Amino acid sequence: MPLAVILLLAAPLAFGAVLLGTMSYLRMGDRVGLHAEANARSMHVGRVPTSGGLIVLAVGLVLWFAISSIPPNVAPVVLAVILLTGISWADDAIDLPPVWRFGVQVVAAALGVSAIQSVGLVFGGLLPQWLDAVIAVLALVWFVNLFNFMDGIDGIAGVEAITILLGYTVLCCLDASSWDTSTEPLVILSVVLAGGLCGFLFWNWHPARIFMGDVGAIPIGFLCGVLLFDLAARQSLASAMILPLYFAVDATWTLIKRAANGEPVWEAHRSHLYQRAARGAGRHDDVVQLVTALNAGLFCLAIVALWWPIVGFICAVALLAYVMFLLEDLAGSQPEKL
């Protein structure tokens, strides 16, 4: 069956399965699952079911295995997802020590990078292979955590993941010369996950009726990171840096400021720019819509960067700076209402 037909069938199937699966999960209520309680650091009111990202992940992987042949060089990614899902589920349930989570994340990142380096070096041969691998592992661990940190208001992580997944798909399809045996399965995975996340957003949009949870954000963030690194090794480092630019800058800058102020960087907080903007606006969706518009622009500039990497990246930074200015203005525009 042609790839285009597979993708056209798989995406709506994943959407429907996650939409109905999440509805069933919510109807079962307190009999299953975990709940997030509101506290001084949260951005919601009341008691909300969490760990809904597990439904997205389960549907995505089942469909992926059903319709795609997984090549041996992608097998380490599957193992890494299993490890991350297990440790994240345990962390959602009993709040594990950070060192346990970090150790599993390093192992998972090493597995992911080993799969990527079967395609090429992440940093385009600028570094020796061993140094490329070390930096890529550390960067992937950081990306997994920053994705989880940025899952702090309704809908924002889903929008970011969909941007990355669809960006990977389109960029791969625009340059078929970079394809190998692992490309088609990864493109199918990205489309299936994007379709599932669209179904999840129906329930996760403000006011959210369910949250993604660590068990969703950590493995989904890992898969997005692996696809970005694969994009960098296969096609364009600039494009791979542009797609997640807002998440990377907001998370990194906020954590640097917290570290400089002597605040624990591993503890939950609500001092990210998007969180401050949501408190200022009194709504989550106003901020997520602005981030969605930014991501649409970054998506287009990632395509530009395939042919003109410097131009694409400079324009992406300029666009990001403008939107962050708007978010900063929004953060101080009104008293907190959340």
C-alpha positions as CSV (number, residue, x, y, z in Angstrom):
1,M,0.0,0.0,0.0
2,P,1.4,3.5,-0.9
3,L,2.8,5.5,2.1
4,A,0.4,8.4,1.4
5,V,-2.6,6.1,1.7
6,I,-1.3,4.5,4.9
7,L,-0.8,8.0,6.5
8,L,-4.3,9.2,5.4
9,L,-5.8,6.1,7.1
10,A,-3.6,6.0,10.1
11,A,-4.0,9.6,11.3
12,P,-7.8,9.6,11.6
13,L,-7.8,6.1,13.1
14,A,-5.4,7.2,15.8
15,F,-7.5,10.4,16.4
16,G,-10.7,8.4,16.8
17,A,-9.1,5.7,19.0
18,V,-7.6,8.3,21.4
19,L,-10.7,10.4,21.4
20,L,-12.9,7.4,22.4
21,G,-10.3,5.9,24.7
22,T,-9.9,9.1,26.7
23,M,-13.7,9.4,27.0
24,S,-13.9,5.9,28.4
25,Y,-11.0,6.6,30.8
26,L,-12.9,9.7,32.0
27,R,-16.1,7.9,32.4
28,M,-14.5,5.3,34.7
29,G,-13.6,8.2,36.9
30,D,-12.0,7.4,40.3
31,R,-12.0,3.7,39.7
32,V,-8.9,3.9,37.5
33,G,-6.0,6.2,37.0
34,L,-4.4,9.0,38.9
35,H,-5.5,12.6,39.6
36,A,-3.7,15.9,39.9
37,E,-4.7,17.9,43.0
38,A,-4.5,21.7,42.8
39,N,-1.8,23.4,44.8
40,A,0.2,26.6,45.0
41,R,2.4,25.5,42.1
42,S,-0.3,24.1,39.8
43,M,-2.1,26.0,37.0
44,H,-5.5,24.3,37.5
45,V,-8.4,24.3,39.9
46,G,-9.8,21.2,41.6
47,R,-9.0,17.6,41.1
48,V,-8.2,16.6,37.5
49,P,-7.5,13.1,36.1
50,T,-4.0,12.7,34.8
51,S,-1.8,10.2,32.9
52,G,-4.0,10.5,29.8
53,G,-0.9,10.6,27.7
54,L,-0.6,6.9,28.2
55,I,-3.6,6.4,26.0
56,V,-1.9,8.4,23.2
57,L,1.2,6.4,23.6
58,A,-0.6,3.0,23.7
59,V,-2.7,3.8,20.6
60,G,0.3,5.2,18.7
61,L,2.5,2.2,19.4
62,V,-0.1,-0.4,18.7
63,L,-1.0,1.2,15.4
64,W,2.7,1.6,14.5
65,F,3.4,-2.0,15.2
66,A,0.3,-3.1,13.2
67,I,1.0,-1.1,10.0
68,S,4.7,-0.7,9.9
69,S,7.7,-3.0,9.8
70,I,10.1,-1.9,12.5
71,P,13.8,-2.2,11.3
72,P,16.4,-3.5,13.7
73,N,18.1,-0.1,14.1
74,V,14.9,1.4,15.5
75,A,14.4,-1.4,18.1
76,P,16.5,0.6,20.8
77,V,14.0,3.4,20.5
78,V,11.1,1.0,21.4
79,L,13.0,-0.4,24.4
80,A,13.8,3.2,25.6
81,V,10.1,4.1,25.4
82,I,9.2,1.1,27.5
83,L,11.8,2.0,30.1
84,L,10.6,5.7,30.2
85,T,6.9,4.7,30.4
86,G,7.6,2.4,33.3
87,I,9.6,4.8,35.4
88,S,7.2,7.7,34.6
89,W,4.2,5.7,35.6
90,A,5.9,4.9,38.9
91,D,6.8,8.5,39.4
92,D,3.2,9.7,38.7
93,A,2.1,7.1,41.4
94,I,4.6,7.4,44.2
95,D,6.9,10.4,43.3
96,L,10.3,8.7,42.8
97,P,13.6,10.4,43.8
98,P,15.0,12.5,40.9
99,V,18.2,10.4,40.6
100,W,16.2,7.3,39.7
101,R,14.3,9.1,36.9
102,F,17.6,10.7,35.7
103,G,19.4,7.3,35.5
104,V,16.7,5.7,33.4
105,Q,16.5,8.8,31.2
106,V,20.3,8.6,30.5
107,V,20.0,4.9,29.5
108,A,17.0,5.7,27.3
109,A,18.8,8.6,25.7
110,A,21.8,6.4,25.0
111,L,19.6,3.9,23.3
112,G,17.9,6.6,21.2
113,V,21.2,8.1,20.1
114,S,22.6,4.7,19.2
115,A,19.6,4.3,16.8
116,I,20.2,7.8,15.4
117,Q,23.9,7.3,14.8
118,S,23.0,4.4,12.5
119,V,21.7,7.1,10.1
120,G,24.4,9.7,10.7
121,L,26.0,12.1,13.2
122,V,23.6,14.5,14.9
123,F,25.9,17.5,14.6
124,G,26.8,16.9,10.9
125,G,30.3,15.6,11.4
126,L,31.5,18.8,13.2
127,L,32.5,16.6,16.1
128,P,34.2,13.2,16.5
129,Q,31.7,10.4,16.7
130,W,32.2,9.7,20.4
131,L,31.8,13.4,21.3
132,D,28.8,13.7,19.0
133,A,27.2,10.8,20.9
134,V,28.0,12.2,24.3
135,I,26.6,15.6,23.6
136,A,23.6,14.2,21.8
137,V,22.8,12.0,24.9
138,L,23.0,14.9,27.2
139,A,20.9,17.1,24.9
140,L,18.3,14.4,24.5
141,V,18.0,14.0,28.3
142,W,17.6,17.8,28.6
143,F,15.0,17.8,25.8
144,V,12.9,15.1,27.6
145,N,12.9,17.1,30.8
146,L,12.2,20.5,29.2
147,F,9.3,19.0,27.3
148,N,7.9,17.7,30.7
149,F,8.6,21.1,32.3
150,M,6.7,22.9,29.6
151,D,3.6,20.7,30.0
152,G,2.2,23.2,32.5
153,I,-1.0,24.6,31.0
154,D,-3.8,23.1,29.1
155,G,-3.0,22.0,25.6
156,I,0.5,23.5,25.2
157,A,2.5,20.2,25.2
158,G,0.1,18.6,22.7
159,V,0.4,21.6,20.3
160,E,4.2,21.5,20.6
161,A,4.4,17.8,20.0
162,I,2.1,18.0,16.9
163,T,4.2,20.8,15.5
164,I,7.4,18.7,15.8
165,L,5.8,15.5,14.5
166,L,4.2,17.0,11.5
167,G,7.3,19.1,10.9
168,Y,9.4,15.9,10.8
169,T,7.0,14.3,8.4
170,V,6.8,17.2,6.0
171,L,10.6,17.8,6.0
172,C,11.3,14.1,5.4
173,C,8.8,14.0,2.5
174,L,10.3,17.2,1.0
175,D,13.7,15.5,0.7
176,A,13.2,11.9,-0.4
177,S,16.9,11.6,-1.2
178,S,17.7,11.3,2.6
179,W,15.4,8.3,3.0
180,D,16.7,4.9,4.1
181,T,15.0,1.8,5.5
182,S,14.2,3.5,8.8
183,T,12.6,6.6,7.4
184,E,9.2,5.3,6.4
185,P,8.5,3.6,9.8
186,L,9.5,6.8,11.6
187,V,7.3,8.9,9.4
188,I,4.4,6.6,10.1
189,L,5.1,6.8,13.8
190,S,5.1,10.6,13.7
191,V,1.8,10.8,11.9
192,V,0.1,8.3,14.1
193,L,1.2,10.1,17.2
194,A,0.1,13.5,15.8
195,G,-3.3,12.1,15.0
196,G,-3.6,10.6,18.5
197,L,-2.5,13.9,20.1
198,C,-5.2,15.8,18.1
199,G,-7.8,13.4,19.7
200,F,-6.2,14.0,23.2
201,L,-6.4,17.8,22.7
202,F,-10.1,17.6,22.5
203,W,-10.1,16.7,26.2
204,N,-6.9,18.6,27.2
205,W,-7.9,22.0,25.7
206,H,-8.8,24.7,28.3
207,P,-10.4,24.0,30.7
208,A,-8.7,20.5,30.6
209,R,-10.7,17.5,31.6
210,I,-7.5,15.4,31.7
211,F,-3.8,16.0,31.8
212,M,-1.0,14.2,30.0
213,G,1.0,13.4,33.1
214,D,4.7,12.3,33.3
215,V,3.8,8.9,31.8
216,G,2.7,10.8,28.7
217,A,5.0,13.8,28.6
218,I,8.3,11.9,29.2
219,P,8.0,9.2,26.5
220,I,6.2,11.5,24.0
221,G,8.9,14.1,24.6
222,F,11.5,11.5,24.1
223,L,10.0,10.4,20.8
224,C,9.8,14.0,19.6
225,G,13.5,14.4,20.6
226,V,14.6,11.3,18.8
227,L,12.8,12.4,15.6
228,L,14.4,15.9,15.8
229,F,17.8,14.4,16.3
230,D,17.1,12.0,13.4
231,L,16.1,15.0,11.3
232,A,19.4,16.7,12.2
233,A,21.5,13.6,11.3
234,R,19.5,12.9,8.1
235,Q,18.8,16.4,6.7
236,S,19.2,19.7,8.6
237,L,20.5,20.6,12.0
238,A,19.0,24.1,11.6
239,S,15.5,22.8,10.8
240,A,15.7,20.4,13.8
241,M,16.7,23.4,16.1
242,I,13.9,25.6,14.7
243,L,10.9,23.3,15.3
244,P,11.1,23.2,19.1
245,L,12.7,26.6,19.5
246,Y,10.0,28.1,21.8
247,F,10.0,25.2,24.3
248,A,13.8,25.1,24.3
249,V,14.3,28.8,25.0
250,D,11.5,29.2,27.6
251,A,12.6,26.2,29.6
252,T,16.3,26.8,29.4
253,W,16.2,30.5,30.2
254,T,13.8,29.9,33.1
255,L,15.9,27.2,34.6
256,I,19.1,29.3,34.3
257,K,17.3,32.1,36.2
258,R,16.1,29.7,38.9
259,A,19.6,28.3,39.3
260,A,21.1,31.8,39.5
261,N,18.6,32.7,42.2
262,G,19.5,29.6,44.2
263,E,16.1,27.9,43.6
264,P,15.9,24.1,43.1
265,V,15.7,23.5,39.4
266,W,14.1,20.0,39.8
267,E,11.1,21.2,41.8
268,A,7.7,22.1,40.3
269,H,7.1,25.8,39.9
270,R,5.1,28.1,37.7
271,S,7.7,30.7,36.7
272,H,8.0,29.8,33.0
273,L,7.0,32.6,30.7
274,Y,4.0,30.8,29.3
275,Q,2.8,30.2,32.9
276,R,3.2,33.8,33.9
277,A,1.4,34.8,30.7
278,A,-1.5,32.5,31.4
279,R,-1.8,33.9,34.9
280,G,-1.8,37.4,33.5
281,A,-4.4,36.6,30.9
282,G,-6.5,34.6,33.3
283,R,-6.9,31.8,30.7
284,H,-4.7,29.1,29.2
285,D,-6.0,29.0,25.7
286,D,-5.1,32.7,24.9
287,V,-1.5,31.7,25.5
288,V,-1.6,28.4,23.7
289,Q,-3.2,30.1,20.6
290,L,-0.3,32.5,20.5
291,V,2.2,29.7,20.9
292,T,0.4,27.8,18.1
293,A,0.7,30.8,15.8
294,L,4.4,31.0,16.7
295,N,4.9,27.3,16.0
296,A,3.2,27.7,12.6
297,G,5.7,30.3,11.7
298,L,8.6,28.1,13.0
299,F,7.2,25.2,11.0
300,C,7.5,27.3,7.8
301,L,10.9,28.6,8.7
302,A,12.1,25.0,9.3
303,I,11.2,24.3,5.7
304,V,13.1,27.4,4.6
305,A,16.1,26.2,6.6
306,L,16.4,23.1,4.4
307,W,17.8,25.2,1.7
308,W,18.9,28.4,3.5
309,P,19.8,27.3,7.1
310,I,21.2,30.6,8.3
311,V,18.4,32.7,6.9
312,G,15.8,30.3,8.3
313,F,17.4,30.3,11.8
314,I,17.8,34.1,12.0
315,C,14.2,34.7,11.0
316,A,13.1,32.0,13.6
317,V,15.0,33.8,16.4
318,A,13.5,37.1,15.4
319,L,10.0,35.7,15.3
320,L,10.5,34.0,18.7
321,A,11.8,37.2,20.2
322,Y,8.7,39.1,19.0
323,V,6.3,36.5,20.4
324,M,8.1,36.3,23.7
325,F,7.8,40.1,24.0
326,L,4.0,39.6,23.5
327,L,3.9,36.9,26.1
328,E,5.9,39.1,28.6
329,D,3.5,41.9,28.0
330,L,0.6,39.5,28.5
331,A,2.2,38.3,31.8
332,G,1.9,41.8,33.3
333,S,-1.3,42.9,31.7
334,Q,-3.8,41.8,34.4
335,P,-3.9,40.4,37.9
336,E,-3.8,36.7,38.3
337,K,-7.1,35.0,37.9
338,L,-6.2,31.3,37.9
